[in-house]
């Protein structure tokens, strides 16, 4: 009997100006390119796919008119940190307090408990992961462990139980890792974003098809600007 396979669709909801490379370069941005968000939701709704919207806390009030219909239609709201800042560049206490406030504000604004988190740049360590659990989050999706990426460190999950490749649990808290393929014995991210956008498609497609053939769980993510018109 063939195992059932799962594909998880997610979006990191941020404006073009929030993007790490744009912020680092200090490039002025006049358009938020959020029309890509609308295009994405249209595609998801067309095919009846429910997805998770990892939204920046400080951006959420500005796009509440976009998010509320999505939540009402069954899409899940999660947090992409309080601002698009890599948590590993903040003190633990600053990260804790800003995340706590953003979680409460999103709960008040949308009437749903925000239980999921994804760190900008997948910048997460065990200490900050513990903070998320303390604050009432039920899961995180920052496990990348691709050390060439900026602000990314090896996330220690030794006290988690591995349920399947990329899925871990500790008590009632889950970690959902980003999918990676293997080439010449080295791992390479294939979940989406810049890793797919900026890499030759033939290379990514080969890794992706090989991964899906061997595994039953895949995570996909993208940003609004990647679907802008």
N, C-alpha and C positions, 0 to 999 in steps of 0.2 A: 504494500500500500504506500502510495506517495505521501510525503509529509505536506501539510498545508503550508503555503508560503505567505508571508506578510510583508506589505510595503507600507511604510509610515510616511505620510506627506506632511511637511511642515514649511512654514515661512518665518524668517526673521524679519519682523515688521519694523522697518527703520526707513528714514529718508535717505536720499543720496548723500546729503551732507554728513550723515552719521557714519558713513562707511569708513572703515579704518584707514584705507589707503588715501582717501580724499582728505580726511581730517589730518593725517600725518603730513600730507603735502601742503596743507594750508590753502587749498584751491577754493576760491569763492564759488558758491553754487546758488543759482537763482531759482531753479525748479526742484521740487521735492521728488519728482518722478513717481509719485504715489499712484498714478494711473495704472501702474503695473500691478498694484494690489487688486484693483478692480478687475483687471483681466484674469488674474489668477483665480479669484473667487468665481468668476463666470465659468472657467474651465472646470473647477472642482464641482460646482453645482450642476453643470451639464452632465457630468458622469456620476453624480451622486456620491462623491468622495468627501468624507469629513476629515478635516485636517486640523492641525494645531498651529495657532498664531502666536509665536513668541514675540511679544510686543514690548517695546521700550516703555518703561513706566512714565517718563516725562512726556512722551509722545502721545500716549493713550488718550488724554483729554482732548487733544487737537483733532483726533480722527475718530472720536466716539461715534459720530454719525455713520462711519464706515463699519466699525466693529460691532455695534449693537445688532444690526440685522444678521450678521454672520453668526453671532452667539445664539440668537433666536432660532437660526436655521440649523443648529447642531454642531457648528465648528467650535473648537475648544480655545479658550483664551489662556495663554501662559505668559510668563515674563521673560524679557530679554535684558534683564538688569534694569536698574532705575534710570540709567543713562547709558549711552553706548560707550562705556569705559571698561577696559579689561579689568576684572576684579583683582588680578594679581598685581596691578599697579596701584591699588588702594590699600589702606590699612584694613585689617579685619574688622575693627570697630566701625569704621566709616562704611564699609560694605554692609555690615549688619544693620546699622541704623537706616541707611538709605533704602535698603531692600525692604526693611520692615515698613517704612513709611509708604513706599510705592505699592506694596502688596495691599495695605489697608486702603489706600486711595483708589486702587483699581477695584477692590471689593465694593467700596461705596459707590463708585461710578457705574459699574456694570451689574451689580447685584449677584455676582458669582464669586466663589472663593477661588483665587488663583493658586493652583497647587503645583504647577510646573515651572521650570526655570531652565534657561539656556544662557550661558555666559558669552558675552561678546568675545570673539577670537578664541572661543572654547577655552578661556583662561580660568581654570578652576583647580584648586588643590583640596586636600582632605579637610583642612581646617575650615575653609569656606563652604565645603560641602556639608560639614557638620552644622554650620550656621543655618543653611537652608532647611535642614531637618528640624532644627530648634524653632525656626520661624513658622513651621507648619506646612512647608512644601512636602508634597508626596513623591515628587520625582525630579530628576535633573537630566538634561541631555547635553552635557558638555564634554563627555569622554571622547577625546580625539587621540591623545598621545602621539601626535605628529610633531616631534620636537623642533623641526626646522621652522614651524609656524611661529610668528611673533607672539609673545606673552603666553605661550602654551608650555605647560610642565607635565611631567608624568603624574597622572592622577592615581593615587594609592587607593586601591579597592580591595586590599587584602582581607578586610573584615566583612566584605560582601560575598554573598553566594552567587556564583555564576549560573544563571538559568539557561542561557544559550549564548551563542556568540554575540556580544554586544549588549546583553541584557543582564543586569546584576541586581541583587536585592539584599538589603539589610533591614531586618525587622519589616516595617511596612513602607520603607522608602526604597525607591528604585532609581537605578542609573541606566539610561538608554544611550549607548554609545553610537557614534557616527561610523558608518560603514567604510571599510578600507579594503582595497585589493592588494595583491602581492605581485611584484615584478622583480625578477632577479633576487629573490629573497628579501626584498624590502617592501614595507607597507606604503601605500599611497592612498589618500582620501578620495573616495568616489561618491560621496553623498550629495555633492552639489556645490553651489556657491562658486567662488573663484577657482576651486580645484577642478571643476568641470568646465566652467566658462572659459578659462584661460589656457587649458590644456588641449592639445590636438584631439579631436573627437575620436579618431580611429584608435588612439591609445586608450582613452577612457572607456570606449565602448567594449574593447576587448577585455579589460579588467572587470567591467561591470557585468558582462555576460558570464564570465567565468565565476564571479562572486555569486551571482544569482543561481547559477547551476549547482553550486556546492552548499549554499546556505539558504535558510528559510526565513530570514529576517533582514530587511533593508530599510534604511532611513534616507529620505530625500529632503533637501532643504534648498531654498532659494530666497532672493530678496526682491522687493517690489521693482527696483530699477532694472532687473534682468528681464522684465516683461513689458517695460515701458514702450509706448509707441511714439 
